[in-house]
């Protein structure tokens, strides 16, 4: 289960693009905390620390306790933006978590037992339809990942959400249909055309029979007589 992680922040007095650029020049990343019926709080984070958090993975499913100048805020990241050229974080959005609140979150899917899938052994391909599944969960119950078991799957078999075991208190957002998570697709085989029997026996190519017949005619043989004219 996702455990709360500690992170320190500083309150920002000003907001807007100009203020955000000024914050970035000091080596910090602007961010905002919103939700739970409380006014939004503009904060800044250490750029190096938040960059490491993002690159560590599962950032958007991790609960944080943000220490804003000594006041703790329990939050979950909802979005972040990266610089399109330098790829460092330029803004982070956090949502406050109230007690007993159910939230929507996308959880990654891990696939296991590829080696015991007969379909994959026969050359089939794992066709992943959903790399993540959106679920409703209490913050304390958010799983790090969901597991899709490929054991025993043949070609054209699939894994559906009903085949997967979700932790207690976690349910998929889509409940009206048993959606597909992955399938075992048939292999694509390029079949070469088999040679014909005539070609296999060394028969002459097109036009070869005529040439062979001409070669068989004796030199100087008299041409066939022309048909007699009717009187």
C-alpha positions as CSV (number, residue, x, y, z in Angstrom):
1,X,0.0,0.0,0.0
2,X,1.1,3.6,-0.6
3,X,2.6,5.2,2.5
4,X,2.8,8.9,3.2
5,X,6.1,10.5,2.5
6,X,7.5,13.6,4.0
7,X,8.4,16.7,1.9
8,X,9.1,20.3,2.9
9,X,7.8,23.4,1.2
10,X,7.6,27.1,1.6
11,X,4.6,29.3,1.2
12,X,4.5,31.7,-1.7
13,X,3.1,35.2,-1.2
14,X,2.6,35.8,-4.9
15,X,1.2,33.8,-7.8
16,X,1.2,34.2,-11.6
17,X,3.7,33.6,-14.4
18,X,6.2,36.3,-13.3
19,X,6.2,35.2,-9.7
20,X,6.7,31.5,-10.8
21,X,9.7,32.4,-13.0
22,X,11.2,34.3,-10.1
23,X,10.8,31.2,-7.9
24,X,12.5,29.0,-10.5
25,X,15.5,31.3,-10.6
26,X,16.1,30.5,-6.9
27,X,16.3,26.8,-7.6
28,X,12.7,26.0,-6.4
29,X,9.6,24.7,-8.2
30,X,6.3,26.5,-7.8
31,X,3.3,24.3,-6.7
32,X,-0.2,24.7,-5.4
33,X,-2.3,22.7,-2.8
34,X,-6.1,22.8,-3.4
35,X,-9.3,21.0,-2.4
36,X,-11.1,19.8,0.7
37,X,-13.2,23.0,0.8
38,X,-10.1,25.1,1.7
39,X,-8.6,28.0,-0.3
40,X,-5.7,27.1,-2.5
41,X,-2.2,27.5,-1.0
42,X,0.7,28.6,-3.3
43,X,3.9,26.9,-2.3
44,X,7.4,26.2,-3.6
45,X,9.5,23.0,-3.4
46,X,13.2,22.3,-3.7
47,X,13.7,21.6,-7.4
48,X,16.2,18.8,-7.0
49,X,14.2,17.0,-4.4
50,X,10.9,17.1,-6.3
51,X,12.7,16.1,-9.5
52,X,14.0,13.0,-7.8
53,X,10.6,12.2,-6.4
54,X,9.0,12.4,-9.9
55,X,11.7,10.2,-11.5
56,X,11.5,7.6,-8.8
57,X,8.2,6.5,-10.2
58,X,4.6,6.2,-8.9
59,X,4.6,9.9,-8.1
60,X,0.9,10.4,-8.9
61,X,-0.1,7.5,-6.6
62,X,2.0,8.5,-3.6
63,X,0.5,10.2,-0.5
64,X,2.7,13.1,0.8
65,X,2.7,15.0,4.0
66,X,3.8,18.5,2.9
67,X,5.3,20.6,5.7
68,X,4.5,24.2,4.7
69,X,6.5,26.3,7.1
70,X,5.7,24.0,10.0
71,X,2.1,23.2,9.1
72,X,1.4,19.7,7.7
73,X,-0.8,19.2,4.7
74,X,-1.8,15.6,3.7
75,X,-1.9,15.6,-0.1
76,X,-1.7,13.5,-3.3
77,X,-0.1,14.8,-6.5
78,X,-2.6,15.3,-9.3
79,X,-0.5,16.7,-12.1
80,X,3.0,18.1,-12.9
81,X,4.5,19.9,-15.8
82,X,8.1,19.4,-17.1
83,X,10.1,21.9,-19.1
84,X,9.8,20.7,-22.8
85,X,13.5,21.3,-23.5
86,X,15.4,20.7,-20.2
87,X,12.9,18.2,-18.8
88,X,12.9,19.5,-15.2
89,X,9.7,20.1,-13.2
90,X,8.2,23.6,-13.6
91,X,5.0,23.2,-11.6
92,X,3.2,20.6,-9.4
93,X,-0.5,20.4,-8.4
94,X,-1.4,18.7,-5.1
95,X,-4.9,17.8,-3.9
96,X,-5.7,17.9,-0.1
97,X,-7.0,14.7,1.3
98,X,-9.9,14.8,3.8
99,X,-10.5,11.9,6.2
100,X,-12.5,9.1,4.6
101,X,-12.3,10.7,1.2
102,X,-12.4,8.4,-1.8
103,X,-10.3,9.5,-4.8
104,X,-9.8,8.5,-8.4
105,X,-6.3,7.4,-9.3
106,X,-4.6,5.5,-12.1
107,X,-2.6,2.5,-11.0
108,X,-0.1,0.7,-13.2
109,X,-0.6,-2.9,-14.3
110,X,2.2,-5.5,-13.9
111,X,2.0,-8.7,-16.0
112,X,3.3,-12.0,-14.5
113,X,3.9,-15.6,-15.7
114,X,4.7,-14.9,-19.3
115,X,6.8,-18.0,-19.2
116,X,3.8,-20.2,-18.4
117,X,1.6,-18.9,-21.1
118,X,1.2,-21.5,-23.9
119,X,0.1,-18.8,-26.3
120,X,3.3,-16.8,-25.8
121,X,5.4,-20.0,-26.1
122,X,3.9,-20.7,-29.5
123,X,4.9,-17.3,-30.8
124,X,2.0,-15.2,-29.7
125,X,2.4,-11.5,-28.7
126,X,1.2,-9.9,-25.5
127,X,-1.1,-7.1,-26.7
128,X,-1.4,-4.7,-23.7
129,X,-4.7,-2.8,-24.0
130,X,-4.4,-0.9,-20.7
131,X,-1.0,-0.1,-19.0
132,X,-2.9,1.6,-16.1
133,X,-6.4,1.1,-14.6
134,X,-8.3,4.0,-13.1
135,X,-9.7,3.0,-9.7
136,X,-11.6,4.5,-6.8
137,X,-9.9,4.1,-3.5
138,X,-9.3,5.4,0.0
139,X,-5.9,7.1,0.1
140,X,-4.5,4.5,2.5
141,X,-5.6,1.7,0.2
142,X,-4.0,2.8,-3.0
143,X,-2.0,-0.1,-4.4
144,X,1.4,0.5,-5.9
145,X,0.3,-1.7,-8.9
146,X,-2.3,-4.2,-10.0
147,X,-1.4,-7.7,-11.2
148,X,-2.5,-9.4,-14.4
149,X,-1.7,-13.2,-14.5
150,X,-0.9,-14.7,-17.9
151,X,-0.5,-18.2,-16.7
152,X,-2.2,-20.8,-19.0
153,X,-3.4,-18.2,-21.6
154,X,-3.6,-19.5,-25.2
155,X,-3.5,-17.5,-28.4
156,X,-6.6,-15.3,-28.6
157,X,-7.2,-15.5,-24.8
158,X,-7.3,-12.3,-22.8
159,X,-7.2,-10.9,-19.3
160,X,-10.3,-8.9,-18.2
161,X,-10.8,-6.8,-15.1
162,X,-12.9,-9.6,-13.6
163,X,-9.8,-11.9,-13.8
164,X,-7.8,-9.5,-11.6
165,X,-7.8,-9.4,-7.8
166,X,-8.1,-5.8,-6.5
167,X,-7.3,-4.9,-2.9
168,X,-10.1,-4.4,-0.4
169,X,-11.6,-1.0,-0.7
170,X,-10.4,-0.6,-4.3
171,X,-12.8,-0.8,-7.3
172,X,-12.5,0.1,-10.9
173,X,-14.1,3.3,-12.1
174,X,-15.6,1.4,-15.1
175,X,-18.0,-1.1,-13.6
176,X,-20.7,-1.4,-16.3
177,X,-18.6,-3.8,-18.5
178,X,-15.9,-6.4,-18.1
179,X,-13.2,-4.5,-20.0
180,X,-10.1,-6.1,-21.5
181,X,-6.7,-5.4,-20.0
182,X,-4.5,-7.5,-22.4
183,X,-4.8,-10.3,-25.0
184,X,-2.5,-12.9,-26.5
185,X,-2.4,-12.0,-30.2
186,X,-1.6,-14.6,-32.9
187,X,1.9,-14.6,-34.4
188,X,2.3,-12.9,-37.8
189,X,4.1,-15.5,-40.1
190,X,5.3,-14.7,-43.6
191,X,4.7,-17.9,-45.6
192,X,6.8,-18.2,-48.8
193,X,5.1,-19.5,-51.9
194,X,5.9,-23.2,-52.6
195,X,7.4,-24.0,-56.1
196,X,5.1,-25.6,-58.6
197,X,5.6,-29.3,-59.5
198,X,6.7,-28.3,-63.1
199,X,9.2,-25.8,-61.8
200,X,10.5,-28.4,-59.3
201,X,11.1,-30.9,-62.2
202,X,13.1,-28.3,-64.2
203,X,10.4,-27.6,-66.8
204,X,11.3,-24.8,-69.3
205,X,10.2,-21.3,-68.5
206,X,7.4,-19.6,-70.4
207,X,8.2,-19.7,-74.2
208,X,10.7,-22.5,-73.6
209,X,8.5,-25.2,-75.2
210,X,8.3,-23.3,-78.5
211,X,12.0,-22.8,-78.5
212,X,12.6,-26.4,-77.8
213,X,10.2,-27.4,-80.7
214,X,12.0,-25.2,-83.1
215,X,15.4,-26.6,-82.0
216,X,14.1,-30.2,-82.6
217,X,13.2,-29.5,-86.3
218,X,15.8,-31.0,-88.8
219,X,17.8,-28.4,-90.7
220,X,16.7,-28.0,-94.3
221,X,13.4,-29.8,-93.8
222,X,10.8,-29.0,-96.4
223,X,8.0,-26.7,-95.4
224,X,4.5,-28.1,-95.3
225,X,2.7,-27.9,-98.7
226,X,0.3,-25.1,-99.1
227,X,-3.4,-26.1,-99.5
228,X,-4.6,-26.5,-103.1
229,X,-6.7,-23.7,-104.6
230,X,-10.3,-24.5,-105.4
231,X,-11.3,-24.1,-109.1
